[in-house]
Amino acid sequence: MNKSMRDLRASLQAAPVIWKGDYPYFIHPVTDGVPRMDPEVLRAITNLVLERVDWGNVDVLLGIEAMGLPLTAPLSMATGIPLVIARKRSYGLEGEVEIDQSTGYSKGAMYLNDLNDGERIAIVDDVLSTGGTLDAVIEGVRRAGATVTDVITVVEKGGGLKRLQHKYPAIRIQSLVRLEMDGANVILLDDE
C-alpha cells in the first residue's frame, strides 16, 4: 500500500462518528467539509485519482457540488483539463441540463452547464452510497450529448457502486476506499 493510500485510510479511520437517529454517520473533511481538511489528505486523494484515470481520454472533469469542488480543482490544475460543476442552482444558460437527483438522503434538482456534444467526461465525487446522484448525473451528461468515460469516488459505502457498474458497463466506475459502519466504528474494507 502506497503512502497516499495509507494517509487517506488513516484519516478515514480517525473520522468522528455522530448518530442521526438510529444511523451512525462518519464525518470527514472530504465528505462533509468538517473538520478542517489536511492538505496531505487532499494531496493523497489527488495522487490516487491521477493514477487511476487515463487522462488522455478525458476532455472535461466534472465535480458535484459541494464536496466535488475541493476534489476536482487540484485535479484540473494537475492535468490541465477544464472543470465543470454539477450545481444545485439553475443559471438558465443556453444548453443547461436539469437533473432530478434522488439519493438515500435527499431529493432535488441539479444542473449541468457547458458540456458539449461528443466530449468525454470524468466524474469525481466524494461518496457513493446508493448511487442515486451519480446515476442522475451520468444521465444528464448523456442528455447533454457528452460521454462519461470514468467515475471515481473517494469513499464507497453501500451497494451503489456495483449497481452502477452493472447498469453502465462501458464506464469505468471505481472507488478509492470501501467502508462500512459498524455501530460507531468506521470499518475500512480491503479491495476485493
N, CA and C atoms as a LAMMPS dump frame, in Angstrom:
ITEM: TIMESTEP
0
ITEM: NUMBER OF ATOMS
576
ITEM: BOX BOUNDS ff ff ff
-5.0000000000000000e+02 5.0000000000000000e+02
-5.0000000000000000e+02 5.0000000000000000e+02
-5.0000000000000000e+02 5.0000000000000000e+02
ITEM: ATOMS id mol type element x y z
1 1 1 N 0.859 -1.174 0
2 1 2 C 0 0 0
3 1 3 C 0.908 1.241 0
4 2 1 N 0.639 2.159 -0.945
5 2 2 C 1.495 3.338 -1.032
6 2 3 C 1.134 4.372 0.038
7 3 1 N 1.991 5.384 0.194
8 3 2 C 1.806 6.403 1.226
9 3 3 C 0.487 7.15 1.064
10 4 1 N 0.129 7.489 -0.173
11 4 2 C -1.129 8.211 -0.392
12 4 3 C -2.316 7.417 0.139
13 5 1 N -2.352 6.119 -0.155
14 5 2 C -3.459 5.291 0.321
15 5 3 C -3.415 5.152 1.843
16 6 1 N -2.242 4.999 2.416
17 6 2 C -2.14 4.919 3.875
18 6 3 C -2.666 6.201 4.527
19 7 1 N -2.289 7.366 3.961
20 7 2 C -2.746 8.644 4.521
21 7 3 C -4.269 8.772 4.445
22 8 1 N -4.848 8.42 3.311
23 8 2 C -6.302 8.501 3.158
24 8 3 C -6.997 7.555 4.121
25 9 1 N -6.559 6.322 4.177
26 9 2 C -7.199 5.33 5.05
27 9 3 C -7.092 5.732 6.523
28 10 1 N -5.932 6.253 6.921
29 10 2 C -5.753 6.672 8.316
30 10 3 C -6.702 7.815 8.659
31 11 1 N -6.882 8.753 7.736
32 11 2 C -7.783 9.878 8.01
33 11 3 C -9.229 9.411 8.137
34 12 1 N -9.623 8.45 7.315
35 12 2 C -10.991 7.918 7.404
36 12 3 C -11.185 7.115 8.686
37 13 1 N -10.169 6.349 9.052
38 13 2 C -10.254 5.547 10.273
39 13 3 C -10.417 6.443 11.506
40 14 1 N -9.83 7.637 11.459
41 14 2 C -9.89 8.56 12.598
42 14 3 C -11.119 9.469 12.562
43 15 1 N -11.975 9.313 11.566
44 15 2 C -13.13 10.205 11.423
45 15 3 C -14.078 10.079 12.603
46 16 1 N -14.538 11.215 13.133
47 16 2 C -15.548 11.149 14.199
48 16 3 C -16.861 10.603 13.652
49 17 1 N -17.62 9.97 14.522
50 17 2 C -18.924 9.415 14.156
51 17 3 C -19.975 10.05 15.058
52 18 1 N -21.06 10.505 14.425
53 18 2 C -22.206 11.004 15.187
54 18 3 C -23.411 10.12 14.858
55 19 1 N -24.416 10.217 15.672
56 19 2 C -25.641 9.458 15.42
57 19 3 C -26.714 10.407 14.94
58 20 1 N -27.342 10.051 13.829
59 20 2 C -28.513 10.782 13.326
60 20 3 C -29.68 9.813 13.49
61 21 1 N -30.388 9.966 14.606
62 21 2 C -31.414 8.986 14.936
63 21 3 C -30.738 7.659 15.232
64 22 1 N -31.114 6.616 14.502
65 22 2 C -30.526 5.292 14.69
66 22 3 C -29.391 5.011 13.715
67 23 1 N -28.964 6.034 12.995
68 23 2 C -27.997 5.841 11.916
69 23 3 C -26.641 6.438 12.304
70 24 1 N -25.557 5.619 12.321
71 24 2 C -24.228 6.179 12.57
72 24 3 C -23.712 6.866 11.302
73 25 1 N -23.15 8.065 11.461
74 25 2 C -22.738 8.869 10.325
75 25 3 C -21.309 9.338 10.566
76 26 1 N -20.373 8.922 9.706
77 26 2 C -18.99 9.381 9.883
78 26 3 C -18.839 10.765 9.267
79 27 1 N -18.047 11.604 9.915
80 27 2 C -17.824 12.973 9.463
81 27 3 C -16.364 13.103 9.057
82 28 1 N -16.155 13.53 7.828
83 28 2 C -14.789 13.639 7.303
84 28 3 C -14.712 14.896 6.444
85 29 1 N -13.569 15.584 6.437
86 29 2 C -13.471 16.812 5.645
87 29 3 C -13.711 16.598 4.15
88 30 1 N -13.427 15.427 3.632
89 30 2 C -13.639 15.163 2.213
90 30 3 C -15.114 14.983 1.893
91 31 1 N -15.875 14.47 2.836
92 31 2 C -17.288 14.194 2.598
93 31 3 C -18.219 15.253 3.171
94 32 1 N -17.742 16.009 4.153
95 32 2 C -18.617 16.948 4.848
96 32 3 C -18.053 18.365 4.966
97 33 1 N -16.78 18.539 4.694
98 33 2 C -16.174 19.857 4.828
99 33 3 C -15.793 20.211 6.254
100 34 1 N -15.995 19.299 7.189
101 34 2 C -15.565 19.453 8.578
102 34 3 C -15.09 18.106 9.085
103 35 1 N -14.199 18.027 10.038
104 35 2 C -13.348 19.119 10.492
105 35 3 C -12.426 19.598 9.366
106 36 1 N -11.505 20.484 9.678
107 36 2 C -10.658 21.085 8.645
108 36 3 C -9.921 20.017 7.843
109 37 1 N -9.713 20.318 6.567
110 37 2 C -9.087 19.364 5.667
111 37 3 C -7.563 19.488 5.741
112 38 1 N -6.913 18.373 5.987
113 38 2 C -5.462 18.294 5.997
114 38 3 C -4.994 18.307 4.542
115 39 1 N -4.126 19.237 4.164
116 39 2 C -3.68 19.275 2.771
117 39 3 C -2.976 17.988 2.33
118 40 1 N -2.395 17.248 3.255
119 40 2 C -1.746 15.984 2.889
120 40 3 C -2.773 14.937 2.472
121 41 1 N -3.96 14.963 3.099
122 41 2 C -5.019 14.029 2.704
123 41 3 C -5.557 14.418 1.327
124 42 1 N -5.743 15.707 1.082
125 42 2 C -6.185 16.154 -0.241
126 42 3 C -5.131 15.815 -1.3
127 43 1 N -3.868 15.989 -0.971
128 43 2 C -2.787 15.616 -1.896
129 43 3 C -2.822 14.101 -2.168
130 44 1 N -3.053 13.317 -1.121
131 44 2 C -3.125 11.862 -1.283
132 44 3 C -4.263 11.483 -2.23
133 45 1 N -5.437 12.089 -2.044
134 45 2 C -6.582 11.8 -2.912
135 45 3 C -6.26 12.192 -4.346
136 46 1 N -5.69 13.379 -4.521
137 46 2 C -5.333 13.844 -5.864
138 46 3 C -4.375 12.858 -6.528
139 47 1 N -3.345 12.434 -5.815
140 47 2 C -2.378 11.481 -6.384
141 47 3 C -3.036 10.158 -6.747
142 48 1 N -3.909 9.668 -5.874
143 48 2 C -4.57 8.384 -6.14
144 48 3 C -5.481 8.473 -7.366
145 49 1 N -6.226 9.563 -7.492
146 49 2 C -7.112 9.716 -8.654
147 49 3 C -6.274 9.891 -9.92
148 50 1 N -5.199 10.666 -9.846
149 50 2 C -4.335 10.856 -11.024
150 50 3 C -3.828 9.528 -11.565
151 51 1 N -3.525 8.58 -10.664
152 51 2 C -3.007 7.266 -11.053
153 51 3 C -4.066 6.375 -11.704
154 52 1 N -5.335 6.604 -11.412
155 52 2 C -6.383 5.647 -11.784
156 52 3 C -7.198 6.015 -13.016
157 53 1 N -6.933 7.165 -13.608
158 53 2 C -7.704 7.595 -14.773
159 53 3 C -6.751 7.794 -15.943
160 54 1 N -7.17 7.349 -17.13
161 54 2 C -6.409 7.613 -18.35
162 54 3 C -6.796 9.005 -18.831
163 55 1 N -6.044 10.013 -18.437
164 55 2 C -6.396 11.402 -18.684
165 55 3 C -6.324 11.762 -20.16
166 56 1 N -5.665 10.946 -20.975
167 56 2 C -5.637 11.19 -22.409
168 56 3 C -6.986 10.956 -23.07
169 57 1 N -7.891 10.285 -22.365
170 57 2 C -9.235 10.008 -22.873
171 57 3 C -10.297 10.875 -22.21
172 58 1 N -9.896 11.999 -21.61
173 58 2 C -10.826 12.864 -20.891
174 58 3 C -10.704 14.284 -21.437
175 59 1 N -11.853 14.877 -21.767
176 59 2 C -11.885 16.27 -22.236
177 59 3 C -12.291 17.24 -21.142
178 60 1 N -13.159 16.787 -20.226
179 60 2 C -13.693 17.654 -19.171
180 60 3 C -13.785 16.85 -17.877
181 61 1 N -13.429 17.511 -16.786
182 61 2 C -13.552 16.951 -15.451
183 61 3 C -14.825 17.519 -14.837
184 62 1 N -15.655 16.654 -14.24
185 62 2 C -16.923 17.096 -13.663
186 62 3 C -16.939 16.767 -12.178
187 63 1 N -17.147 17.788 -11.354
188 63 2 C -17.333 17.616 -9.921
189 63 3 C -18.769 17.89 -9.561
190 64 1 N -19.194 17.378 -8.428
191 64 2 C -20.574 17.534 -7.981
192 64 3 C -20.572 18.39 -6.72
193 65 1 N -21.378 19.462 -6.746
194 65 2 C -21.465 20.372 -5.612
195 65 3 C -21.935 19.589 -4.384
196 66 1 N -21.425 19.784 -3.243
197 66 2 C -20.446 20.785 -2.875
198 66 3 C -19.049 20.184 -2.751
199 67 1 N -18.945 18.956 -2.262
200 67 2 C -17.62 18.437 -1.927
201 67 3 C -16.812 18.02 -3.147
202 68 1 N -17.422 18.002 -4.328
203 68 2 C -16.663 17.747 -5.541
204 68 3 C -15.739 18.898 -5.905
205 69 1 N -16.017 20.091 -5.389
206 69 2 C -15.185 21.248 -5.728
207 69 3 C -13.753 21.111 -5.223
208 70 1 N -13.506 20.846 -3.919
209 70 2 C -12.119 20.73 -3.485
210 70 3 C -11.412 19.496 -4.055
211 71 1 N -12.168 18.512 -4.488
212 71 2 C -11.558 17.312 -5.068
213 71 3 C -11.135 17.529 -6.512
214 72 1 N -11.944 18.246 -7.277
215 72 2 C -11.674 18.383 -8.708
216 72 3 C -10.747 19.538 -9.051
217 73 1 N -10.723 20.591 -8.245
218 73 2 C -9.861 21.738 -8.57
219 73 3 C -8.385 21.34 -8.666
220 74 1 N -7.817 20.605 -7.702
221 74 2 C -6.407 20.234 -7.86
222 74 3 C -6.177 19.266 -9.024
223 75 1 N -7.168 18.445 -9.344
224 75 2 C -7.042 17.541 -10.493
225 75 3 C -7.024 18.324 -11.796
226 76 1 N -7.86 19.341 -11.902
227 76 2 C -7.875 20.183 -13.093
228 76 3 C -6.532 20.886 -13.261
229 77 1 N -5.986 21.392 -12.169
230 77 2 C -4.691 22.059 -12.225
231 77 3 C -3.583 21.089 -12.612
232 78 1 N -3.614 19.877 -12.077
233 78 2 C -2.56 18.896 -12.348
234 78 3 C -2.613 18.353 -13.773
235 79 1 N -3.819 18.234 -14.335
236 79 2 C -3.973 17.631 -15.666
237 79 3 C -4.093 18.658 -16.778
238 80 1 N -4.469 19.89 -16.442
239 80 2 C -4.742 20.897 -17.464
240 80 3 C -6.086 20.695 -18.144
241 81 1 N -6.928 19.843 -17.565
242 81 2 C -8.244 19.549 -18.128
243 81 3 C -9.269 20.487 -17.495
244 82 1 N -10.134 21.128 -18.318
245 82 2 C -11.125 22.049 -17.757
246 82 3 C -12.106 21.342 -16.827
247 83 1 N -12.683 22.138 -15.939
248 83 2 C -13.539 21.646 -14.875
249 83 3 C -14.922 22.282 -14.977
250 84 1 N -15.961 21.462 -14.838
251 84 2 C -17.327 21.957 -14.669
252 84 3 C -17.9 21.343 -13.395
253 85 1 N -18.902 22.023 -12.849
254 85 2 C -19.509 21.568 -11.602
255 85 3 C -20.999 21.338 -11.818
256 86 1 N -21.489 20.174 -11.382
257 86 2 C -22.934 19.933 -11.321
258 86 3 C -23.429 20.731 -10.127
259 87 1 N -24.29 21.73 -10.404
260 87 2 C -24.706 22.691 -9.384
261 87 3 C -26.115 22.422 -8.905
262 88 1 N -26.414 22.903 -7.719
263 88 2 C -27.745 22.768 -7.138
264 88 3 C -28.636 23.964 -7.46
265 89 1 N -28.122 24.889 -8.266
266 89 2 C -28.875 26.082 -8.633
267 89 3 C -28.847 26.238 -10.152
268 90 1 N -29.969 26.654 -10.704
269 90 2 C -30.057 26.91 -12.133
270 90 3 C -29.51 28.295 -12.451
271 91 1 N -28.777 28.369 -13.564
272 91 2 C -28.301 29.657 -14.046
273 91 3 C -29.013 30.061 -15.324
274 92 1 N -29.773 29.144 -15.909
275 92 2 C -30.54 29.449 -17.099
276 92 3 C -29.707 29.694 -18.343
277 93 1 N -28.467 29.225 -18.341
278 93 2 C -27.617 29.393 -19.512
279 93 3 C -28.079 28.481 -20.646
280 94 1 N -27.78 28.864 -21.86
281 94 2 C -28.132 28.05 -23.012
282 94 3 C -27.495 26.67 -22.881
283 95 1 N -28.29 25.639 -23.12
284 95 2 C -27.795 24.267 -23.052
285 95 3 C -27.798 23.666 -21.655
286 96 1 N -28.285 24.402 -20.651
287 96 2 C -28.311 23.874 -19.286
288 96 3 C -29.176 22.615 -19.239
289 97 1 N -28.688 21.589 -18.548
290 97 2 C -29.416 20.33 -18.406
291 97 3 C -29.836 20.189 -16.947
292 98 1 N -31.136 20.012 -16.723
293 98 2 C -31.646 19.799 -15.374
294 98 3 C -31.638 18.311 -15.061
295 99 1 N -31.195 17.983 -13.86
296 99 2 C -31.104 16.594 -13.403
297 99 3 C -32.006 16.442 -12.188
298 100 1 N -32.86 15.438 -12.191
299 100 2 C -33.635 15.103 -10.999
300 100 3 C -32.809 14.123 -10.191
301 101 1 N -32.375 14.568 -9.034
302 101 2 C -31.483 13.775 -8.203
303 101 3 C -32.243 13.208 -7.017
304 102 1 N -32.054 11.935 -6.758
305 102 2 C -32.655 11.304 -5.597
306 102 3 C -31.629 10.375 -4.989
307 103 1 N -31.358 10.558 -3.694
308 103 2 C -30.414 9.685 -3.005
309 103 3 C -31.115 9.073 -1.812
310 104 1 N -30.375 8.32 -1.035
311 104 2 C -30.926 7.779 0.193
312 104 3 C -31.185 8.859 1.229
313 105 1 N -30.65 10.071 0.985
314 105 2 C -30.726 11.14 1.976
315 105 3 C -31.571 12.329 1.533
316 106 1 N -31.671 12.561 0.226
317 106 2 C -32.343 13.781 -0.216
318 106 3 C -32.872 13.639 -1.637
319 107 1 N -33.698 14.615 -2.008
320 107 2 C -34.197 14.734 -3.374
321 107 3 C -34.068 16.186 -3.779
322 108 1 N -33.898 16.417 -5.063
323 108 2 C -33.812 17.791 -5.537
324 108 3 C -33.28 17.826 -6.953
325 109 1 N -33.152 19.022 -7.481
326 109 2 C -32.646 19.198 -8.834
327 109 3 C -31.184 19.621 -8.8
328 110 1 N -30.459 19.214 -9.836
329 110 2 C -29.097 19.678 -10.074
330 110 3 C -29.037 20.13 -11.525
331 111 1 N -28.009 20.903 -11.855
332 111 2 C -27.918 21.49 -13.185
333 111 3 C -26.507 21.354 -13.74
334 112 1 N -26.441 20.957 -15.004
335 112 2 C -25.17 20.861 -15.728
336 112 3 C -25.119 21.973 -16.761
337 113 1 N -23.988 22.629 -16.856
338 113 2 C -23.764 23.671 -17.847
339 113 3 C -22.431 23.431 -18.54
340 114 1 N -22.349 23.899 -19.785
341 114 2 C -21.108 23.96 -20.549
342 114 3 C -20.502 22.59 -20.863
343 115 1 N -21.355 21.619 -21.135
344 115 2 C -20.898 20.342 -21.687
345 115 3 C -21.264 20.341 -23.162
346 116 1 N -20.337 19.899 -23.993
347 116 2 C -20.548 19.928 -25.433
348 116 3 C -20.702 18.53 -26.003
349 117 1 N -21.419 18.462 -27.095
350 117 2 C -21.655 17.21 -27.797
351 117 3 C -20.328 16.519 -28.092
352 118 1 N -20.242 15.242 -27.732
353 118 2 C -19.066 14.442 -28.047
354 118 3 C -17.941 14.509 -27.033
355 119 1 N -18.028 15.385 -26.041
356 119 2 C -16.951 15.47 -25.054
357 119 3 C -16.927 14.23 -24.167
358 120 1 N -15.715 13.882 -23.738
359 120 2 C -15.503 12.739 -22.839
360 120 3 C -15.295 13.281 -21.426
361 121 1 N -16.105 12.769 -20.493
362 121 2 C -16.2 13.334 -19.148
363 121 3 C -15.721 12.323 -18.108
364 122 1 N -14.896 12.804 -17.162
365 122 2 C -14.552 12.038 -15.957
366 122 3 C -15.236 12.727 -14.782
367 123 1 N -15.99 11.962 -14.016
368 123 2 C -16.706 12.483 -12.85
369 123 3 C -15.941 12.064 -11.597
370 124 1 N -15.7 13.023 -10.709
371 124 2 C -15.073 12.733 -9.42
372 124 3 C -16.032 13.206 -8.333
373 125 1 N -16.291 12.325 -7.355
374 125 2 C -17.215 12.659 -6.277
375 125 3 C -16.65 12.168 -4.954
376 126 1 N -17.222 12.652 -3.865
377 126 2 C -16.708 12.314 -2.546
378 126 3 C -17.195 10.95 -2.053
379 127 1 N -18.5 10.69 -2.11
380 127 2 C -19.063 9.451 -1.554
381 127 3 C -20.059 8.861 -2.524
382 128 1 N -20.033 7.557 -2.64
383 128 2 C -21.048 6.835 -3.395
384 128 3 C -21.696 5.849 -2.433
385 129 1 N -22.967 6.069 -2.124
386 129 2 C -23.717 5.163 -1.244
387 129 3 C -24.755 4.414 -2.07
388 130 1 N -25.876 5.068 -2.347
389 130 2 C -26.935 4.422 -3.123
390 130 3 C -26.667 4.512 -4.627
391 131 1 N -25.886 5.516 -5.041
392 131 2 C -25.624 5.736 -6.456
393 131 3 C -26.637 6.649 -7.12
394 132 1 N -27.614 7.14 -6.38
395 132 2 C -28.667 7.964 -6.957
396 132 3 C -28.16 9.235 -7.61
397 133 1 N -27.271 9.944 -6.941
398 133 2 C -26.742 11.193 -7.508
399 133 3 C -25.935 10.911 -8.765
400 134 1 N -25.013 9.963 -8.691
401 134 2 C -24.171 9.681 -9.854
402 134 3 C -24.976 9.142 -11.023
403 135 1 N -25.976 8.33 -10.762
404 135 2 C -26.833 7.83 -11.829
405 135 3 C -27.495 9.003 -12.56
406 136 1 N -28.036 9.943 -11.788
407 136 2 C -28.692 11.106 -12.389
408 136 3 C -27.707 11.967 -13.166
409 137 1 N -26.499 12.151 -12.637
410 137 2 C -25.501 12.971 -13.324
411 137 3 C -25.052 12.294 -14.624
412 138 1 N -24.844 10.983 -14.597
413 138 2 C -24.469 10.261 -15.823
414 138 3 C -25.541 10.454 -16.892
415 139 1 N -26.802 10.315 -16.5
416 139 2 C -27.895 10.501 -17.465
417 139 3 C -27.952 11.943 -17.97
418 140 1 N -27.685 12.905 -17.091
419 140 2 C -27.646 14.298 -17.508
420 140 3 C -26.527 14.575 -18.5
421 141 1 N -25.365 13.983 -18.268
422 141 2 C -24.236 14.125 -19.204
423 141 3 C -24.631 13.558 -20.562
424 142 1 N -25.29 12.418 -20.56
425 142 2 C -25.741 11.815 -21.83
426 142 3 C -26.735 12.731 -22.549
427 143 1 N -27.659 13.322 -21.809
428 143 2 C -28.626 14.232 -22.424
429 143 3 C -27.94 15.463 -23.012
430 144 1 N -26.809 15.835 -22.459
431 144 2 C -26.043 16.97 -22.999
432 144 3 C -25.258 16.57 -24.248
433 145 1 N -25.257 15.277 -24.584
434 145 2 C -24.55 14.804 -25.766
435 145 3 C -23.123 14.379 -25.51
436 146 1 N -22.708 14.405 -24.259
437 146 2 C -21.347 14.01 -23.901
438 146 3 C -21.349 12.545 -23.434
439 147 1 N -20.157 12.004 -23.209
440 147 2 C -19.984 10.613 -22.794
441 147 3 C -19.175 10.562 -21.515
442 148 1 N -19.637 9.807 -20.542
443 148 2 C -18.865 9.596 -19.322
444 148 3 C -17.913 8.427 -19.572
445 149 1 N -16.62 8.676 -19.366
446 149 2 C -15.615 7.619 -19.513
447 149 3 C -15.255 6.995 -18.175
448 150 1 N -15.22 7.841 -17.144
449 150 2 C -14.785 7.394 -15.817
450 150 3 C -15.632 8.043 -14.743
451 151 1 N -15.871 7.286 -13.679
452 151 2 C -16.432 7.817 -12.442
453 151 3 C -15.521 7.306 -11.342
454 152 1 N -15.017 8.227 -10.547
455 152 2 C -14.202 7.809 -9.415
456 152 3 C -14.686 8.543 -8.173
457 153 1 N -14.929 7.777 -7.13
458 153 2 C -15.401 8.329 -5.873
459 153 3 C -14.373 8.017 -4.798
460 154 1 N -14.214 8.926 -3.854
461 154 2 C -13.234 8.704 -2.8
462 154 3 C -13.696 7.581 -1.893
463 155 1 N -14.928 7.65 -1.42
464 155 2 C -15.452 6.677 -0.459
465 155 3 C -16.635 5.94 -1.062
466 156 1 N -16.606 4.633 -0.935
467 156 2 C -17.735 3.778 -1.346
468 156 3 C -18.298 3.122 -0.105
469 157 1 N -19.605 3.285 0.087
470 157 2 C -20.288 2.534 1.144
471 157 3 C -21.661 2.158 0.628
472 158 1 N -22.064 0.967 0.913
473 158 2 C -23.335 0.502 0.378
474 158 3 C -23.151 -0.139 -0.991
475 159 1 N -24.264 -0.471 -1.629
476 159 2 C -24.233 -1.219 -2.88
477 159 3 C -24.342 -0.401 -4.149
478 160 1 N -24.295 0.911 -4.051
479 160 2 C -24.487 1.76 -5.218
480 160 3 C -23.446 1.591 -6.308
481 161 1 N -22.18 1.394 -5.943
482 161 2 C -21.132 1.268 -6.955
483 161 3 C -21.37 0.046 -7.833
484 162 1 N -21.636 -1.078 -7.231
485 162 2 C -21.873 -2.302 -8.013
486 162 3 C -23.118 -2.164 -8.894
487 163 1 N -24.151 -1.494 -8.377
488 163 2 C -25.367 -1.272 -9.173
489 163 3 C -25.042 -0.427 -10.402
490 164 1 N -24.263 0.642 -10.223
491 164 2 C -23.897 1.496 -11.354
492 164 3 C -22.989 0.77 -12.341
493 165 1 N -22.056 -0.04 -11.832
494 165 2 C -21.185 -0.813 -12.73
495 165 3 C -22.013 -1.752 -13.606
496 166 1 N -23.03 -2.34 -13.023
497 166 2 C -23.896 -3.24 -13.787
498 166 3 C -24.719 -2.461 -14.822
499 167 1 N -25.23 -1.302 -14.425
500 167 2 C -26.071 -0.504 -15.318
501 167 3 C -25.27 0.141 -16.449
502 168 1 N -24.013 0.523 -16.172
503 168 2 C -23.179 1.24 -17.141
504 168 3 C -21.854 0.496 -17.365
505 169 1 N -21.892 -0.669 -18.016
506 169 2 C -20.661 -1.458 -18.163
507 169 3 C -19.567 -0.78 -19.002
508 170 1 N -19.914 0.19 -19.83
509 170 2 C -18.908 0.861 -20.662
510 170 3 C -18.155 1.958 -19.9
511 171 1 N -18.621 2.299 -18.701
512 171 2 C -17.977 3.343 -17.902
513 171 3 C -17.11 2.677 -16.836
514 172 1 N -15.898 3.18 -16.683
515 172 2 C -15.024 2.674 -15.627
516 172 3 C -15.432 3.38 -14.329
517 173 1 N -16.081 2.64 -13.425
518 173 2 C -16.586 3.184 -12.168
519 173 3 C -15.816 2.521 -11.032
520 174 1 N -15.185 3.358 -10.199
521 174 2 C -14.344 2.82 -9.137
522 174 3 C -14.346 3.736 -7.921
523 175 1 N -13.834 3.196 -6.819
524 175 2 C -13.684 3.966 -5.588
525 175 3 C -12.253 3.828 -5.097
526 176 1 N -11.84 4.795 -4.289
527 176 2 C -10.515 4.695 -3.68
528 176 3 C -10.551 3.823 -2.439
529 177 1 N -11.604 3.987 -1.625
530 177 2 C -11.715 3.257 -0.364
531 177 3 C -13.149 2.794 -0.174
532 178 1 N -13.296 1.529 0.244
533 178 2 C -14.609 0.993 0.605
534 178 3 C -14.689 0.943 2.124
535 179 1 N -15.833 1.353 2.652
536 179 2 C -16.004 1.269 4.095
537 179 3 C -17.431 0.924 4.426
538 180 1 N -17.608 0.518 5.661
539 180 2 C -18.948 0.305 6.202
540 180 3 C -18.928 0.76 7.653
541 181 1 N -20.101 1.021 8.151
542 181 2 C -20.235 1.43 9.542
543 181 3 C -20.643 0.214 10.365
544 182 1 N -19.977 0.049 11.505
545 182 2 C -20.328 -0.991 12.468
546 182 3 C -20.574 -0.27 13.785
547 183 1 N -21.838 0.123 13.987
548 183 2 C -22.137 0.968 15.138
549 183 3 C -21.412 2.29 14.977
550 184 1 N -20.616 2.653 15.976
551 184 2 C -19.887 3.925 15.932
552 184 3 C -18.485 3.769 15.358
553 185 1 N -18.226 2.651 14.698
554 185 2 C -16.89 2.401 14.151
555 185 3 C -16.899 2.438 12.632
556 186 1 N -15.874 3.089 12.078
557 186 2 C -15.652 3.071 10.637
558 186 3 C -14.787 1.852 10.337
559 187 1 N -15.304 0.943 9.505
560 187 2 C -14.576 -0.262 9.137
561 187 3 C -14.12 -0.114 7.696
562 188 1 N -12.81 -0.082 7.488
563 188 2 C -12.251 0.01 6.138
564 188 3 C -12.126 -1.398 5.578
565 189 1 N -12.642 -1.599 4.377
566 189 2 C -12.622 -2.903 3.736
567 189 3 C -11.469 -2.976 2.768
568 190 1 N -10.886 -4.15 2.664
569 190 2 C -9.805 -4.35 1.696
570 190 3 C -10.4 -4.472 0.317
571 191 1 N -9.593 -4.133 -0.698
572 191 2 C -10.037 -4.322 -2.083
573 191 3 C -10.24 -5.799 -2.333
574 192 1 N -11.257 -6.075 -3.156
575 192 2 C -11.55 -7.481 -3.487
576 192 3 C -10.622 -7.966 -4.562
